[in-house]
């Protein structure tokens, strides 16, 4: 399954998606899949809204615990889009 974001390794701007993952049983490249509403690290230019943004998932088909999965080109609330690691392996417990 390509283009699904994972916590920690995938980037928005020059920052990673961070915070406690909203789930801990579906993984991409060994890291939890990123879900709608997860926090993004503060990033350049380090002024609002780039200091406290969250991810906005657009998937209508792929969900974990009823929450949309973040995918390539999804935006954060600051307006920056997500760049993805292209070599992906998805699995679930």
Phi, psi and omega in degrees: 000110185270159171072017174266134183278149175239150177297147173083309188265336180272150192240148168233125191061233176248019183239158178266162171286132184224190182093178177288124178304147181282356176205161184221032180225356173241128191233152172232124182052034177084000179244150180302140174298143178274138183241162178309132177094355180289146183287150176246141179298150173303141183210169184307133014266019174060035173228157178305140007267012184280002182256349182210048182269162176229161181281146177238099182282145181245000183298132175256349184250328187253119181225154171233124184054033179078006180251136181299144177272136178284135181232171178308138179076358172295151184256154169268171180294346176275351178099354178279146180262169186263132171257141190245147168286124189280338180272098187237146174224118182256140175207165181222152177291000000 
